[in-house]
Amino acid sequence: METNPINKGIIAKNMTGIGAVTRGMIQKRARELAFLSGRIPPHATEADYEQARRELAGGPSLDPREEALESLPESDRWNPVPGSEGRQDPEPPSEDEDSEGRNESAQLVEEGAQEAEHDQMLKAEQAAQTAEKRDRQGR
């Protein structure tokens, strides 16, 4: 967000100016930032003071390092070793997939097909036995 250079360093409350930024204001805001970050307020870091200074004096919202990082393409922002190509790990199998990569539905279809085949074989065997019995009785 661009700031108006005429208003740089001016703080307003209800659109009424309250004066220039003082060290006390920066210290107070730095303690607030430390508290918001979960640190005990007297333990404000240099980064808290820099952020408070930027907020109150109308500087850029990001520090220079973050600003440089934001300007990079998203794919390069997290790269721990710039220039390394990295590698892609194989995707781990889902809990619902078997060793052949079939999902639960495919497994159920396969199971059903095997059961149907088994049932057909049993019926064929029974039919053969029945036919054999008829042949023996008919002799």
C-alpha positions as CSV (number, residue, x, y, z in Angstrom):
1,M,0.0,0.0,0.0
2,E,1.4,3.4,-1.0
3,T,1.3,6.1,1.6
4,N,0.9,9.8,1.0
5,P,4.4,11.4,1.4
6,I,2.7,14.5,2.9
7,N,1.3,12.4,5.8
8,K,4.5,10.3,6.4
9,G,5.3,10.1,10.1
10,I,2.0,11.7,11.1
11,I,-0.4,9.7,13.4
12,A,-4.1,10.7,13.4
13,K,-6.8,9.7,15.8
14,N,-10.3,10.3,14.4
15,M,-8.7,12.2,11.6
16,T,-7.2,14.7,14.1
17,G,-3.4,14.7,14.0
18,I,-1.7,13.8,17.3
19,G,1.8,14.8,16.3
20,A,5.0,13.2,15.2
21,V,6.1,9.7,16.2
22,T,8.0,9.6,19.4
23,R,10.4,7.0,20.8
24,G,7.8,6.2,23.5
25,M,5.2,5.5,20.9
26,I,7.6,3.1,19.1
27,Q,8.5,1.4,22.4
28,K,4.9,1.0,23.3
29,R,4.0,-0.5,19.9
30,A,7.1,-2.8,20.0
31,R,5.9,-4.1,23.5
32,E,2.4,-4.7,22.0
33,L,3.9,-6.6,19.1
34,A,6.0,-8.7,21.5
35,F,2.9,-9.5,23.5
36,L,1.0,-10.4,20.4
37,S,3.8,-12.8,19.4
38,G,3.6,-14.5,22.8
39,R,6.7,-13.0,24.3
40,I,6.7,-11.1,27.6
41,P,6.3,-7.4,26.7
42,P,9.6,-6.2,28.2
43,H,11.3,-8.7,25.9
44,A,10.6,-6.9,22.6
45,T,13.1,-7.8,19.9
46,E,14.8,-5.5,17.4
47,A,12.4,-6.9,14.8
48,D,9.5,-5.7,17.0
49,Y,11.0,-2.2,17.1
50,E,11.6,-2.1,13.4
51,Q,8.1,-3.2,12.7
52,A,6.7,-0.7,15.1
53,R,8.8,2.0,13.5
54,R,7.5,1.0,10.0
55,E,3.9,1.0,11.2
56,L,4.0,4.3,13.0
57,A,6.3,6.2,10.6
58,G,4.4,5.0,7.5
59,G,7.2,2.9,6.0
60,P,6.7,-0.2,3.8
61,S,4.6,-2.8,5.5
62,L,7.3,-5.5,5.0
63,D,10.9,-5.4,6.0
64,P,13.4,-5.4,3.1
65,R,14.1,-9.1,3.4
66,E,10.4,-10.0,3.3
67,E,9.8,-7.6,0.5
68,A,12.6,-9.2,-1.6
69,L,11.1,-12.6,-0.8
70,E,7.6,-11.5,-1.9
71,S,9.0,-10.3,-5.2
72,L,10.2,-13.9,-6.1
73,P,7.9,-16.3,-7.9
74,E,6.1,-18.5,-5.3
75,S,7.9,-21.6,-6.5
76,D,11.2,-20.1,-5.5
77,R,10.2,-18.5,-2.1
78,W,10.8,-21.6,0.1
79,N,13.8,-23.0,-1.7
80,P,16.3,-23.8,1.2
81,V,19.2,-24.2,-1.2
82,P,18.9,-21.8,-4.2
83,G,19.9,-23.5,-7.4
84,S,19.2,-27.0,-6.2
85,E,16.7,-28.9,-8.4
86,G,15.4,-31.0,-5.6
87,R,13.4,-34.2,-6.2
88,Q,9.9,-35.4,-6.0
89,D,9.1,-38.2,-3.6
90,P,6.7,-40.9,-4.9
91,E,3.2,-40.4,-3.6
92,P,2.6,-42.8,-0.7
93,P,-0.2,-45.3,-1.2
94,S,-3.5,-44.4,0.3
95,E,-4.8,-46.5,3.2
96,D,-7.7,-47.5,0.9
97,E,-5.4,-48.8,-1.8
98,D,-3.9,-52.2,-2.1
99,S,-0.4,-53.1,-3.2
100,E,-1.4,-52.9,-6.8
101,G,-2.8,-49.4,-6.4
102,R,-6.5,-50.3,-6.7
103,N,-8.9,-48.3,-4.6
104,E,-11.6,-49.8,-2.4
105,S,-14.2,-49.8,-5.1
106,A,-11.9,-51.6,-7.5
107,Q,-11.0,-54.1,-4.8
108,L,-14.7,-54.8,-4.2
109,V,-15.4,-55.3,-7.9
110,E,-12.5,-57.7,-8.2
111,E,-13.7,-59.6,-5.1
112,G,-17.2,-59.8,-6.5
113,A,-15.9,-61.1,-9.9
114,Q,-13.9,-63.8,-8.2
115,E,-16.9,-64.9,-6.1
116,A,-19.1,-65.0,-9.2
117,E,-16.5,-67.1,-11.0
118,H,-16.3,-69.4,-8.1
119,D,-20.1,-69.8,-7.9
120,Q,-20.2,-70.6,-11.6
121,M,-17.5,-73.2,-11.2
122,L,-19.5,-74.8,-8.3
123,K,-22.7,-74.8,-10.4
124,A,-20.9,-76.3,-13.3
125,E,-19.4,-79.0,-11.1
126,Q,-22.9,-79.7,-9.6
127,A,-24.4,-79.9,-13.0
128,A,-21.7,-82.4,-14.1
129,Q,-22.3,-84.5,-11.1
130,T,-26.0,-84.5,-11.6
131,A,-25.6,-85.4,-15.3
132,E,-23.2,-88.3,-14.3
133,K,-25.7,-89.6,-11.8
134,R,-28.5,-89.6,-14.4
135,D,-26.2,-91.5,-16.8
136,R,-25.5,-94.1,-14.2
137,Q,-29.2,-94.5,-13.3
138,G,-30.2,-94.6,-17.0
139,R,-27.9,-97.6,-17.8
